[in-house]
Amino acid sequence: MMKGGELLCVLLMAGFVVLLILVLNHLLPLLLNHGVAPGGNFGWPFFGETLRFLIPHASYTLGRFLEDHCARYGKVFKSHLFCTPTIVSCDQELNHFILQNEEKLFQCSYPRPIHGILGKSSMIVVVGDTHRKLRSLALTLLTTTKSRTGYLIDIDRIALEVIAAWNDKQRIFLCEEARKFTFRVIVKQVLGMSHGESQTERILEDFLTFMKGLISFPLYIPGTSYAKAVQARARISFTVKNILVMRQNGGDSSKKGDFLDELLSASNLSEEEKVSFVLDALLGGYETTSLLISMAVYFLGQCPSALEQLKSEHETIRANKKEECLTSEDYRKMEFTQHVINETLRCGNIVKFVHRKALKDVRYKDYLIPCGWKVLPVFSAAHLDSSLYKNPHEFDPWRWKVQNQTSSKRFTPFGGGPRLCPGSELAKVEAAFFLHYMVLNFRWKVDCEDIPMAYPYVEFQRQLPLQIIPTSSTY
Ligand code: HEM
């Protein structure tokens, strides 16, 4: 039994520990930086305001947390998120400044558990020279792939294959169908493999486990989604390694000169980096692009006149075609489709923010961003800002007709600066081709209410169920 004096001693020590945590967590950063960081609130010890920041909301809104904080503290404020003192920026100028000063003043800094899943050589987590080396290879490979004759034909055929399979169905889950499509495209583009090959199916199965783990609580205990994801990654690595070895030993001569061939000849990459590179491309090119497609269909459902105009654009393209497959010339004619895609990216906010940290004390206008703090440029804030877009909550593809805003600071669905998404063009082509076959061959109605929710990763909870009716068949 503990005596009164001992109990008091234990209580005092516990009190001291709590006090120490509070000081380290909240006051120390302030004291070290003389309290001149922007206004804001650190919230609870350790978790800070993370739980409030992560409260799910429709992805075409900013969410209560950011709305309240911006109203209270302005577009730039401090908080305590992901266990780190953080500057949140909802200001397009500061966002641009952060992205452009990658590696000089700021650096990509994703939470530790993400490293555990993606692996230490993933392009998304590496920095400095390793990032530059991998990125330059990514750009070379994407350019090589794009110049391949079969590039557009593959995307066209896969879109058709997925959509033609709807003919005997009355109801589909669009998110699943879009995922099927983007997965088949990226596996074809990167590994040169087609749907139905046993290795493709194995990768897909492991990939689904991997994706679940990416968005799970990062606890490595056997049986948890996180642990399963880390194991799934190891299995995918193993499969990819085998594919690389097979290709190195001769493989299929019809695939010479494709993405994988180029990757194998990159002598400055280790085996681990090559495998990681393939995983990055699969990961980057799969879920985001399928969401773009699902969201375009969702927003078109809210705007029948846009759907009509889109349909008419694709009917005209099809009417004037000689060959079956869509070509780069057809793609160039998809002007309104591009407006729909841009507006979907603006309203849908597939990537709401990215993770950075300050490499030194950074003074920007009136703010001090203290060295070592996390910095979150929130892209959706600019996309939904009424001073930048008239009626920002309205899905209005025609706004993109007036001026080309795609390269401006205010429109950053693919990030910016030295980490600008290398797959943006591929994603847009995929969405355009999928929409082409969908609008020409089907009418649809959303089966039950389902909206894109930001968790902050974006998801349709019901997978966007659609009732579909085939129209005149053009395939
Ligand atoms: C609608 C579809 C897509 C969206 C919204 C999107 C968005 C983004 C964003 C915002 C970043 C920057 C991350 C950061 O700065 O920390 C990024 C990077 C990246 N994306 Fe995409 N992406 C899409 C499609 C793709 C595709 C199709 C691929 C693969 C071919 C891809 C591969 C990558 C890679 C490898 C990076 C890392 C680049 C680097 O760190 O240098 N993405 N993407």
Residues whose N, C-alpha, C, O or C-beta is under 5 A from the ligand:
A	BS01	HEM	M123 I124 R135 D280 A281 G284 G285 T288 T289 L292 I350 V351 V354 P413 F414 G415 P418 R419 L420 C421 P422 G423 S424 L426 A427
